[in-house]
Every structure is written in C-alpha cells, then in structure tokens.
Amino acid sequence: MKPLKLSMSAFGPYKEKEVIDFTKLHEHGIFVVSGSTGAGKTTIFDAITFALYDAGSGEDREKSLFLRSDFAEQTMDTEVELIFEVRGRIYRIWRKFGHDGASAKREFYDITDGKEVPAVEKFQVKLVQSKIEELIGLTQSQFNQIVMLPQGEFQKLLTSESKHKEEIFRKIFKTERFTKMVELLKDKKKLAENMYDQAKMQQDQTIYEIKNRLPERESELFAMINGDAINMYQVESALAVEEQHYVSLSAELNSRYEALKNDLKQQNELYGEQKILNDRIEKFKQRQIQLAQLKQQEAHFEEQAKQIELAVKASQIMPLERDYERAKTQLTTAKELLMRASTDQTNAGELLLHASKSYEAQQQQQPLLATYAKTISQLEQLLPIYRSIDEIKLAVSNLEGDKRKVEKLFNELTAEQQILLERKTHQQMLIKQLEDDIVPYQKTFEEHVQYVQKIHNIKEVIQLTNSVQTLQDDVSQKQQVANTAQQRVKQVEQQIRHNQAAFIASALIAGEACPVCGSVDHPVVHNQQTATVEEHVADELRKNADIAMQQYYEVKSKLDMELGNLQLKQTHLDEQQVTTDALLQYEQTTSELAQALQKMKQQQAQLVTEKQMNEELMTKLDALQTRIEKGRTYVTNVNTQLAQEQGKLEQSEKSMLPQFTTVQQVDAALQEEQLKYESLKGEIDRATQHLQQAQLNEKTCTVNFEHAKQREMDQLQEESKAKSDYLLALENANFIDEASYKKSILALEVQQQMRQEIEQFRQKMHTIAVQIAEDSAQLAGKESVNLTAWEQQMNELNDQFEKLYADFKQAESYVEQCRSTKIRLQKVATEIEQFKGKLIQVEQIYDVIRGQNEAKISFERFAQIGYLEKVTHAANERLRILSNGQYFLKSTGRKEGNAQSGLSIDVFDSNTGQTRDVKTLSGGEKFNASLALALGMADVIQSVQGSVHIDTMFIDEGFGTLDEESLRKAIDILIDLQQTGRLIGVISHVAELKAAMPAILQVQKLKEGHSRTEIIIK
C-alpha cells in the first residue's frame, strides 16, 4: 500500500480541510515529518489508519471518538479521504465520523481510467473492512506492527514477555488456528468421554431394565443380576436359558388357545341366529302399534290439504289487491299536486304585475344616465394632464436636492484626497529608512550561525571530556574490583589444589606407586596445613569474578567509544582554530548577534507592514480620484436635467382649468360621477331582470296547473278500474267477503312445509302396512326365546379366551425381550470397546498439542518459535550494521515464571561473549534492535504471505536516543529500504535527521491552536 493523497476535515488539530499530496514525496522516497510537540504529526498517521481500518494508529488512539477536532465548528463533519495505490491499482476510501447523533458513513471506490467504480457491493462496515484486508494483506494489528510503527508500541515486540509476543504473533501470523485446534481437540476429547460414559451407562441401564422387562423367578439370570458382581458373558448365557423357558411356555399356551377358540366360534354362531329372530318378532309388534297411531292422525292431514287449496286461490288474488292499493295512493297524491299548482299560479300573477310597474318607473331615468356618461368622459381626458404636471414638479424637487448633496460630497472628497497625499509622502520616507536598516541582516545571520555551531562543538568536547574522565575513574575502579575478584578465585583454587595434594600425600604408602607421578620412592611428603573450601563458595566466587570482568569490559568499551568521539570532535575544533577557553567570549558575541538579528527581524516585520499600508494607501488614492471624476460628471448632468424639467413645468401649467388646481380634485370629481352612473345603471338592470324572471315564472306555473289537472283525471279512472277487478276476483274465488280472503293467505314457505308433512305421513303409513304384511307370512309359528342364561355362558367363555390369549402374548413378549436384550448388550459392548480406543487416541493427541509434553511447549507456541527464528535471523542482517557487529538477537527457550517458554529474545554481545536480556540494552541500542526487528518482521511477512507487498513504512519515535554514528547508520538503513521502492516516513525532532532527509512534511501549529501542513522539497 502506497498513499497518494490524504484529506482531513475537522480531524485532530486540523480545524479546516487539510490535504497532503504524497505524490510530491514519491520521487525522493524518504521524508521526515517535523513540527512542534502537539502540532499533529502523529495525527497524520492516525488519519491513514482511520481511513483504512476505522481506528487510530496506537492502542491509546484507537477509539475514533478522540479523533474529532476540538477547534472545528459544530456543524462541520469529521471526514478523512485517502487515495492509495496497491499493486498498480488506485483506490479511494472515504470515512465520516458520526457525532451529535449522526451515524458514521463510508465509501470505497476502485479508480480505473479516471472512473470510480464501487469496490464492494454495499458500503457496509464488514464488507469494506474485509476488502481492505484482502487488498493490503494485513489486519489493523499487523498494519500497526509492520507498516505504521506508532508511539509507545515500537519496542513492544522486542521487550515484551513471551505471553505478549504470543498475542502479537497470533495476530500477525494468524496462529490462532492452532489454538482453535486445541479447543477442537478438547471438544472431541469431551465428546469421546461422553460417548464412552453413555455406552457404559447404557450397558448398566440395559442390565437393570431386565427386572422391569421380565418377571422375576428362581433362575440363573436373576440370581446373577441380584449378585454383587456381574459378568457380561454369563449374563448373555443366562438370557439364552431364560429365552428357551419362555419359548416352551408360549407353545403350550398357544395349543390351549386354539382349542378354546373353535368352541367359542360354534356357540357364537348359534347365539347370533336366535338373537336375530328375537329382534324381528319385537320389531313386528312395534310396527302394528305404530300403524294404529298413524290412522288416528289421518283426519288432521286431510284438513291441512284443504287449507293449502284455499291459500293457492288467495295467492292468485294478491296482485290485484296490490294494484288497487297503489291506485288509491296515486289518486291522493294527484289531488294534493293539483292544489299546490293552483296556489303557485295565483302567486306568480301577482309577482308579474309588481315587476311590470317597477320596470316602467326605471325606464324614465335613461336620459339622466347619458348625462353622467358625458361628464365622466370629459374628466378622464383631464386626469393624465394633471398627473403629468405633478410628476414634473416632483422631478424638479428631486433634482434640486440631488444638486445640493453632490456639491457637498464633491467638496468632502477633495479634502480627503489632500490628507491622503500628505500620508503617502510620510509613508515612503519611513519605508526608505527601514530598507537601509535591514541591509546587513544576511551577513549577521550567517555570522550568528557560525558562532552557534562553534559553541555547540565546544560544549560537545567539554561534555565528552567530562564523560571520559568519569569513565576512566569507573574503568580504574571496576578493573581493581575485577583483579581483586580474580585474585580471590586464584587463592581459592590454589587452596583446593593444596587440599587435594594433602589428601593424596596422606594416602601414600612406601614402596607403592604414586597415583600422580608413578614413583615408588617418596622422599618429600606434603605436610602443609589444609583449610576446608566449600564447592558452592568457589562457584560463587568464580561467578562474581565473571560478572566483575564483564562489567569492566562494558565500561572499557564505552570509554574507548567516548575517546574516539572526543578525538574526532577535538580534531574538528582544531581545524576551525577554536579553543574551549573562548566559550564565554563566543556566547557573549552570539548573544549580541542574536539581539541584533531580533531587532532586524522586528524591522523586517515593520517594513512588511509599512509596505502593505503604503499599497493600501495607493489603492485608496486611486479609488478616491475615480470617485472625484465621477462626481464632476454627475454635477454637470444634474444641472442639465434640472433646466430641462423646469422648462417643461412652465409649459404644462398653461393648460390647467381654473376650477381644478390639483390632480386630486380632478380624481375626486371623476369618482363621484362614476358612482352616480353605476348606481343608476344597476337599478335599471335589476328592474329588467325582475320583470323577465316574473314572466317566465308565470308561464311555468300555468303549465304545471294544467298538467296536475289532467293527472288527477287519469288517476281517478285507474283507481275505479283496479277496484272493479279486485272485487270480481273475490267473487269468482268463492270468498264470502274480504275477511275470509285475508284469513286464507299463507306464505309460500308454510305451504311447502305443509305439503312435505302430508307427503311424509302418507309414505310412512304405506311403508309400515307393507312391512307388516311381509312379516306376518314369514314369522308364522315362530316364538321369541330368553337369551340371558345363554349370554352369561358366552361371557364366561370369552373371559377364559381373552386370559389365555393374554398369557400367550405375554410369553411371546418375554421371548422377544430376551432376544432384544441380548442384541443390545452385544451392541453396547462393541461400542464401549470402540469409544474407549478413540478416547485414548484423542487424549494422547490433545495432551501433546496443548503442551502437556516433555518440552512443555504447545503446538501454537512451537509454530510461533519458527516464525520468531526467521524474524530474528532477518533482523540480525541489519542489527549487525547498526551495532558495528557487536549485537545479535537470539530466540531462546528461557523460561519466564510459570508461563510456557520459547518466545524469549536475548541479545548476544560479541564484545563480552555473553548472552543477556534485551531489557539490559540502552535506549539507543533498544531503538536499533527494535528497528531491525520491525524490518525483519516485514521481510518475513512478505516471504510468508506472497500477496502482501509492504511499499510504505512510517516510524514515529526513537531517533532522539541515538548518537551521531548510530543515527547515520540508521539513516543508511532507511535509505537502503527506500531504494527498494518503499516510501519511508519518519517523525522526529532530531536536527541531523531533518538535515539528511531530501524532503520535509512540516506541521505548523498556529497561534489559534489548530495546525496546517506544508511539503518542503530541498
């Protein structure tokens, strides 16, 4: 991933929109991010990480809540947009941080041929995050550990405990799959244990259920079950014996069951025949009684048949009755309409007479209406003339006012011009004086820089001299301590040798060979006094001597380095012909030069201000001159227009009438005449409309009256005919009167129900009569028999049959229970053996994978050790250069407390030949080791994950801890990385680093508190 352009809005210390074009830095490949503390250097890295992963660059900066600018307006959104390149393709990602209840938003595009295409189907958090990780090949944790090396986290991988390294390697190299493998095996082990325990429980349950499945009796099976120890093979053998017992019992019961079954069948057939006969005789007697009851109801149904016949006749007369009633109602309505029409005709005649009189009276006012119209026409012709005169008067008054204002303004502009001309002369004199005063600024500045450098070099020599003196004292002290320790070790070893010689001497026998020299002659025997020396005391003295010697070598190495630096710095001073005694003089001269520079800087600032004020003054003079010229032209135009308007006014006043002096008088007279005209014309028009309406209404009422009269006559004839038809129909149907007709009316539903009841009665009576006739012939000479004793005998036989059948089926079920129990026990025994073997296998693998082995290392830790060895091997290629071949990182199995071993990092010091903890390194040495380790990590990740291309690296701390030589080597390492095509960005305040970089991304903190950026190319 290589950034091309970064845009930040309301982000961190950046109040407005800030754009950083990284393409300006690509040509140089390496740059430094410089600025004061808190200006927002690290915020640039935060913005890149936020755009890609929706979080900040460090653990304490990950929450996006802290990334919003405190300087931004409340209505301004916090947004970050990053255009970046991955493997030759360009992408644009945009994120907006949600605040004040608004939700966060994001966009992600692939830019091809200048066109943007969405890089994901939907701009959802998971889809965008997944696509980013797929393109870059790194998670956020990997990105912060390899590409973005933030403050506080740069040295974590080097100095952290094995447990923390395990978390880092788990995220970077995704070794959590091995942990998941342990969890999977743990689940499989638990599952195997459960399966084995369930099989055992099922076996015990099957044996226990034998008591519930089979009746307990005196047999080998139940004797074994009720015993203390149960042998599965003996249980299976006893089940076979039990099965054979129930097979024999089942055969015996089956034979008895079949014999009783045949006897019961014969008795059932005889009983069934007699029962059918008894039922037929009983039904015959019931039919005879039922037929007698039906004959008693025959007269009732004959009467209902006559009612239906009268109802049919009545239903034929009902339409004539309805026609008669409707005719009477219509006749009543027609009479009422005739009365209303007669009243309306009388009223319409009276209204017509009144409207005619009113119309004739208004027609006499027509001549007066013509007089009003003539007067209105004359006044309308006068009105425009009077209005024109008023407009001319107003124009003359306005022009006279404008003339006075313009003359006053012109005089004021002329006076202001004179004041500005005097200020201009004074300003130009002051600028000339300031320009002369700052001429020696450049020479003074260069002289000041030279003196500052000399002071810096002198102070370095003094500091190195003091450091060398201190180290020389320390070397002398530690050498004395080391020599004393070595002398004590020699004394103890000498005493040990004396003790050994005394022991051998005490065991010498004359004439026997010495075990040391082999001589049989012992002229001189060791007789010095021995002293007891404990072995652990000797070991402790040797260990202390080694430590003292190592400390001596460490201080001696530092002394040699400081002496070399002191000689180099002193040579540089000698070349400049500078002595340390001149420090006070140089500092005094530097102070004087600084004061002079400060004064000239103030004069420069004043000069800039004065020039700006002079330019503003010239601009005002030009604008003022333009306004004066325009004023002269405007005064001339106003005088010309005033003379023209005054001439027009004199000419127009000659055409005015004596009775009207103003346009308001003419307008009032016109409105009065128009009001009279409109009022009279309205009254004439209303009288005409009323007359026309009354004439039309009178004609309408006359027509309505004639129509109502004719309708009454028609309804009278129709009512008479309907009444005659209705009475004739009653007579023809033989109804005595209208009341008998009304009584005979029945609804169609009632008629239908009565017909059905009559038909059902007749059908039922006929059916019973036919059945009685048939049964009389068939049952002649036959009688009913009492079946109670027979049924009792049959019930007893059935009870015996059912009991025998139940016993037979139960015996069969016991046979089946014996067989199924044997099969289940055999199946469970097989499963127990299988589950036991699988459990043993899973337990062995699980213990090895989770670290319960001789090495006490889990499978995940074993894989991480392999990655760590690759990383340290790659890191040592650069650490060898950075440390002049003194240090090499080693992956050791050193145990840290009770935790698993294997991920410890120690450093081998080639000067002392000792291996020690990396935490014992100095600040600068830790930085070099951390930088080498981070670069080695990047190399390993690119080799392990072929799709990952690390084209960019940002480093955010540590260079201030390096000395001049180490800093130079670190810069050389970074330049070598840049030459491979990577873009390297470094945050640092170190002046030497800024001087060595070809480009600077300068972050400037303004006095208002917020910041802005600038790219400086050298």
PyMOL commands that set and color helices and strands:
alter all, ss='L'
color gray80, all
select helices_A, chain A and resi 23-26+41-53+59-61+64-67+125-136+140-146+156-159+162-173+176-208+210-213+220-225+232-296+298-363+366-437+441-506+535-575+580-655+663-732+738-744+748-778+788-849+859-882+918-920+923-944+959-961+964-979+991-996
alter helices_A, ss='H'
color red, helices_A
select strands_A, chain A and resi 2-11+14-21+30-35+78-86+89-97+105-112+115-118+148-149+887-892+904-909+914-917+952-955+983-987+999-1005+1011-1017
alter strands_A, ss='S'
color yellow, strands_A
deselect
rebuild
show_as cartoon
